[in-house]
Amino acid sequence: MNRTPIILTALVLGVVAGCGRVRTPSEQALERVWSDASSTAEERTAAVNQRFTNGTPIASVIDLLGTNYTRFTLIAIYSCGEPELKKDWDLAYGLGEKSVIIKVTASEHADPLTGQFFGARYPVTATNSQDVR
């Protein structure tokens, strides 16, 4: 019995399974800005908001940005006429002198890591009337 086709199939499947997910061009563009030490918080925030739309699972955002966020803070609990309360969270990535804040919304009793992306912001100076953009 000739086992060559079986062995070749197993090798090809092993290589394909071990290669991991290929990043899309928009993911690669975000990774370039995100990992560049010379990128500002404003540039990183713009790149995140360009890549992700509101409602994207936060796990997808974290998969691309990394798990090295510095804090996860509960910001608000509210109801918009729905029976279940919602919670808003800030996920902060400390990047040099400034942070990038990832806004997350999730159901009241859900783990925020199962929530959805709701925009990225960055802190601004105290001379501005707003504290985030």
Secondary structure, 3 states (H helix, E strand, C coil): CCCHHHHHHHHHHHHHHHCCCCCCHHHHHHHHHHHCCCCCHHHHHHHHHHHCCCCCEHHHHHHHHCCCCCEEEEEEEECCCCCCCEEEEEEEEEECCEEEEEEEEEECCCCHHHCEEEEEECECCCCCCCCEC
